[in-house]
């Protein structure tokens, strides 16, 4: 069951990671609390401000103007990524990441995550820090 999960972050695609991070830090008082590089080379920075956290990333393939600055995904915390993934697949949710993925450079020991699409198309991510 995937009910009642704590919210983790909002994913935000950008065409200029450093400028975006600078704006959130200087204008809104956010702080960078983590950063890593995805296996495809996409740089990622994690920002937090009061009660909200963002994953800001600059895709190596570029950002489509239609998604620039828009929320890419909503992430929730998983304590058992395999169990959550199996539950979502049994329920028939559309997997948008091609299975469970991982970012070895995230946090101290990496992370695992997957995304599914809702019935109206939003991407929901479940992520587990290892």
Backbone as CSV, one residue per row, in Angstrom:
resi,resn,N_x,N_y,N_z,CA_x,CA_y,CA_z,C_x,C_y,C_z
1,UNK,0.852,-1.174,0.000,0.000,0.000,0.000,0.899,1.238,0.000
2,UNK,0.510,2.240,-0.749,1.325,3.458,-0.865,0.639,4.685,-0.254
3,UNK,-0.366,4.471,0.576,-1.076,5.586,1.202,-0.267,6.210,2.330
4,UNK,-0.588,7.460,2.613,-0.066,8.187,3.773,1.456,8.304,3.820
5,UNK,2.073,8.500,2.671,3.524,8.674,2.614,3.882,10.120,2.874
6,UNK,5.033,10.339,3.482,5.525,11.696,3.676,6.003,12.240,2.334
7,UNK,5.686,13.501,2.111,6.154,14.170,0.895,7.657,14.352,0.995
8,UNK,8.362,14.171,-0.106,9.810,14.360,-0.111,10.192,15.639,-0.844
9,UNK,9.848,15.759,-2.131,10.255,16.942,-2.888,9.434,17.094,-4.153
10,UNK,9.568,18.262,-4.770,9.031,18.533,-6.103,10.210,18.581,-7.062
11,UNK,10.085,17.923,-8.197,11.149,17.940,-9.197,10.919,19.075,-10.183
12,UNK,11.960,19.845,-10.456,11.847,21.009,-11.327,12.945,20.955,-12.387
13,UNK,12.563,20.858,-13.658,13.519,20.863,-14.763,13.873,22.307,-15.111
14,UNK,15.148,22.542,-15.411,15.593,23.887,-15.757,16.612,23.819,-16.880
15,UNK,16.732,24.899,-17.628,17.761,24.949,-18.678,19.045,25.591,-18.160
16,UNK,19.009,26.149,-16.937,20.204,26.765,-16.347,20.201,26.483,-14.851
17,UNK,20.820,25.380,-14.484,20.802,24.929,-13.094,21.365,25.971,-12.141
18,UNK,22.518,26.518,-12.462,23.159,27.459,-11.534,22.339,28.734,-11.345
19,UNK,21.770,29.253,-12.421,20.947,30.468,-12.308,19.682,30.200,-11.489
20,UNK,19.082,29.030,-11.699,17.873,28.672,-10.955,18.186,28.542,-9.465
21,UNK,19.256,27.823,-9.151,19.647,27.632,-7.750,19.971,28.979,-7.112
22,UNK,20.711,29.805,-7.814,21.080,31.131,-7.293,19.834,31.942,-6.951
23,UNK,18.836,31.916,-7.816,17.610,32.677,-7.571,16.903,32.179,-6.315
24,UNK,16.730,30.870,-6.195,16.052,30.328,-5.011,16.817,30.646,-3.736
25,UNK,18.139,30.590,-3.786,18.963,30.862,-2.606,18.935,32.346,-2.256
26,UNK,19.208,33.190,-3.242,19.320,34.629,-2.966,17.978,35.315,-2.764
27,UNK,16.971,34.914,-3.505,15.687,35.613,-3.433,14.725,35.015,-2.413
28,UNK,14.726,33.695,-2.261,13.776,33.056,-1.351,14.430,32.513,-0.089
29,UNK,15.751,32.582,-0.017,16.436,32.122,1.183,16.562,30.616,1.299
30,UNK,16.389,29.883,0.200,16.567,28.435,0.225,18.035,28.107,0.465
31,UNK,18.300,26.854,0.840,19.680,26.400,0.959,19.844,25.104,0.177
32,UNK,21.041,24.906,-0.355,21.365,23.661,-1.051,21.722,22.643,0.025
33,UNK,21.011,21.508,0.058,21.296,20.503,1.079,21.823,19.202,0.487
34,UNK,21.989,19.168,-0.818,22.545,17.985,-1.457,22.692,18.200,-2.939
35,UNK,23.584,17.428,-3.541,23.733,17.466,-4.989,24.363,16.171,-5.456
36,UNK,24.099,15.833,-6.721,24.644,14.622,-7.303,24.541,14.724,-8.818
37,UNK,25.015,13.694,-9.479,24.910,13.604,-10.933,24.250,12.272,-11.250
38,UNK,23.181,12.304,-12.051,22.492,11.079,-12.444,23.390,10.277,-13.387
39,UNK,23.138,8.978,-13.533,23.967,8.156,-14.408,24.075,8.668,-15.854
40,UNK,23.059,9.396,-16.334,23.129,9.937,-17.702,23.884,11.263,-17.778
41,UNK,24.422,11.735,-16.645,25.178,12.985,-16.612,24.383,14.202,-16.197
42,UNK,23.097,14.038,-15.922,22.252,15.152,-15.502,22.655,15.633,-14.111
43,UNK,23.064,16.915,-13.996,23.380,17.446,-12.665,22.093,17.761,-11.894
44,UNK,22.127,17.467,-10.598,20.956,17.640,-9.740,21.382,18.350,-8.461
45,UNK,20.573,19.315,-8.027,20.788,19.953,-6.727,19.473,19.898,-5.955
46,UNK,19.594,19.663,-4.660,18.430,19.607,-3.787,18.412,20.868,-2.937
47,UNK,17.268,21.554,-2.938,17.105,22.815,-2.215,15.998,22.661,-1.186
48,UNK,16.146,23.391,-0.076,15.050,23.398,0.890,14.863,24.806,1.417
49,UNK,13.605,25.106,1.687,13.228,26.393,2.257,11.990,26.215,3.091
50,UNK,12.107,26.470,4.365,11.000,26.284,5.309,10.397,24.895,5.176
51,UNK,9.201,24.779,4.625,8.531,23.482,4.585,8.440,22.875,3.187
52,UNK,9.324,23.282,2.265,9.292,22.734,0.910,10.692,22.381,0.455
53,UNK,10.766,21.311,-0.331,12.055,20.899,-0.887,11.896,20.674,-2.391
54,UNK,12.928,21.049,-3.129,12.962,20.879,-4.579,14.154,20.031,-4.989
55,UNK,13.966,19.248,-6.024,15.054,18.623,-6.764,15.116,19.418,-8.069
56,UNK,16.170,20.188,-8.255,16.317,21.002,-9.469,17.354,20.309,-10.339
57,UNK,17.004,20.073,-11.595,17.918,19.359,-12.470,17.938,19.961,-13.862
58,UNK,19.075,19.805,-14.522,19.259,20.317,-15.871,19.546,19.125,-16.781
59,UNK,18.520,18.610,-17.467,18.713,17.424,-18.302,19.820,17.627,-19.337
60,UNK,20.654,16.596,-19.499,21.761,16.706,-20.452,21.255,16.813,-21.882
61,UNK,20.039,16.360,-22.138,19.462,16.444,-23.482,18.737,17.771,-23.706
62,UNK,18.779,18.653,-22.721,18.072,19.923,-22.835,16.661,19.830,-22.285
63,UNK,16.037,20.983,-22.146,14.689,21.064,-21.592,13.752,21.600,-22.656
64,UNK,12.682,20.890,-22.898,11.644,21.335,-23.816,11.020,22.603,-23.252
65,UNK,10.798,23.598,-24.101,10.222,24.871,-23.649,8.893,24.656,-22.925
66,UNK,8.155,23.617,-23.271,6.851,23.366,-22.647,6.976,22.930,-21.195
67,UNK,8.132,22.382,-20.798,8.296,21.923,-19.425,9.261,22.787,-18.628
68,UNK,9.932,23.720,-19.284,10.887,24.595,-18.606,10.220,25.298,-17.425
69,UNK,10.769,25.117,-16.243,10.256,25.791,-15.061,8.971,25.215,-14.501
70,UNK,8.486,24.153,-15.066,7.262,23.512,-14.572,7.649,22.368,-13.640
71,UNK,6.730,21.987,-12.781,6.978,20.850,-11.906,6.979,19.587,-12.760
72,UNK,8.061,18.836,-12.669,8.240,17.614,-13.443,7.623,16.417,-12.730
73,UNK,7.791,16.355,-11.411,7.247,15.235,-10.651,7.062,15.617,-9.184
74,UNK,6.238,14.827,-8.509,6.004,14.966,-7.074,6.537,13.688,-6.439
75,UNK,7.428,13.831,-5.454,8.081,12.654,-4.871,7.634,12.400,-3.437
76,UNK,7.516,11.111,-3.132,7.174,10.656,-1.802,8.240,9.678,-1.323
77,UNK,8.395,9.580,-0.018,9.414,8.727,0.584,8.954,7.270,0.581
78,UNK,9.868,6.391,0.235,9.640,4.951,0.305,10.594,4.348,1.317
79,UNK,10.089,3.441,2.136,10.939,2.689,3.056,11.312,1.322,2.472
80,UNK,10.594,0.916,1.410,10.855,-0.371,0.758,10.515,-0.210,-0.720
81,UNK,11.483,0.216,-1.508,11.247,0.583,-2.907,10.754,-0.601,-3.738
82,UNK,11.277,-1.788,-3.510,10.841,-2.958,-4.274,9.379,-3.292,-3.976
83,UNK,9.012,-3.238,-2.702,7.624,-3.518,-2.312,6.676,-2.493,-2.934
84,UNK,7.048,-1.208,-2.877,6.193,-0.164,-3.454,6.085,-0.317,-4.964
85,UNK,7.194,-0.649,-5.609,7.179,-0.833,-7.063,6.255,-2.001,-7.427
86,UNK,6.404,-3.116,-6.738,5.556,-4.280,-7.027,4.087,-3.959,-6.810
87,UNK,3.775,-3.219,-5.757,2.390,-2.824,-5.495,1.840,-2.006,-6.668
88,UNK,2.612,-1.007,-7.098,2.154,-0.142,-8.193,1.957,-0.918,-9.488
89,UNK,2.841,-1.871,-9.766,2.709,-2.672,-10.983,1.494,-3.592,-10.889
90,UNK,1.246,-4.161,-9.703,0.072,-5.014,-9.519,-1.218,-4.224,-9.698
91,UNK,-1.188,-2.937,-9.306,-2.364,-2.076,-9.457,-2.541,-1.586,-10.894
92,UNK,-1.543,-1.840,-11.749,-1.655,-1.470,-13.156,-1.213,-0.057,-13.479
93,UNK,-0.490,0.593,-12.576,0.014,1.938,-12.857,1.057,1.880,-13.962
94,UNK,1.099,2.905,-14.789,2.074,2.956,-15.884,3.425,3.411,-15.346
95,UNK,4.415,2.559,-15.496,5.796,2.830,-15.087,6.402,3.802,-16.102
96,UNK,6.905,4.940,-15.646,7.480,5.933,-16.576,9.006,5.985,-16.520
97,UNK,9.609,5.114,-15.704,11.076,5.113,-15.594,11.699,3.812,-16.076
98,UNK,10.892,2.868,-16.532,11.460,1.600,-16.975,11.975,0.758,-15.824
99,UNK,11.273,0.789,-14.708,11.667,0.015,-13.540,12.313,0.887,-12.485
100,UNK,12.828,0.228,-11.469,13.504,0.934,-10.381,14.862,1.406,-10.892
101,UNK,15.142,2.665,-10.684,16.402,3.276,-11.099,17.199,3.659,-9.860
102,UNK,18.444,4.031,-10.061,19.264,4.443,-8.930,20.256,5.520,-9.322
103,UNK,20.633,6.315,-8.346,21.668,7.329,-8.527,22.723,7.056,-7.456
104,UNK,23.810,6.366,-7.819,24.831,6.002,-6.832,25.480,7.199,-6.141
105,UNK,25.536,8.359,-6.818,26.202,9.523,-6.223,25.288,10.355,-5.334
106,UNK,24.023,9.958,-5.221,23.084,10.700,-4.359,23.277,10.277,-2.912
107,UNK,23.418,11.256,-2.041,23.565,11.023,-0.620,24.802,10.169,-0.347
108,UNK,24.903,9.603,0.811,26.127,8.860,1.159,26.236,7.532,0.430
109,UNK,25.101,6.835,0.297,25.140,5.498,-0.299,24.240,5.357,-1.519
110,UNK,23.785,6.467,-2.073,22.939,6.408,-3.256,21.458,6.398,-2.918
111,UNK,20.660,6.294,-3.963,19.222,6.182,-3.777,18.640,5.293,-4.858
112,UNK,17.403,4.898,-4.654,16.634,4.165,-5.662,15.288,4.863,-5.771
113,UNK,14.738,4.839,-6.985,13.458,5.505,-7.205,12.765,4.901,-8.420
114,UNK,11.491,5.175,-8.519,10.725,4.886,-9.733,9.606,5.902,-9.806
115,UNK,9.077,6.061,-11.014,7.956,6.973,-11.218,6.828,6.226,-11.915
116,UNK,5.611,6.620,-11.546,4.417,6.115,-12.218,3.568,7.309,-12.631
117,UNK,2.752,7.103,-13.636,1.839,8.151,-14.085,0.482,7.960,-13.423
118,UNK,-0.131,9.072,-13.023,-1.490,9.009,-12.494,-2.453,8.881,-13.664
119,UNK,-3.718,8.736,-13.376,-4.720,8.608,-14.443,-4.828,9.877,-15.286
120,UNK,-4.348,11.007,-14.754,-4.386,12.258,-15.524,-3.010,12.686,-16.017
121,UNK,-1.988,11.827,-15.815,-0.688,12.070,-16.418,0.421,12.608,-15.545
122,UNK,0.109,13.086,-14.325,1.185,13.565,-13.470,2.124,12.407,-13.146
123,UNK,3.399,12.738,-12.977,4.353,11.720,-12.580,4.551,11.770,-11.077
124,UNK,4.388,10.616,-10.445,4.587,10.472,-9.006,5.825,9.605,-8.823
125,UNK,6.760,10.108,-8.028,7.996,9.373,-7.756,7.960,8.832,-6.341
126,UNK,8.482,7.637,-6.179,8.742,7.075,-4.868,10.246,6.897,-4.787
127,UNK,10.860,7.412,-3.725,12.315,7.376,-3.624,12.745,6.885,-2.251
128,UNK,13.837,6.139,-2.265,14.397,5.601,-1.037,15.876,5.922,-0.991
129,UNK,16.296,6.649,0.035,17.704,6.924,0.267,18.302,5.661,0.869
130,UNK,19.392,5.198,0.316,20.019,3.950,0.789,20.979,4.202,1.932
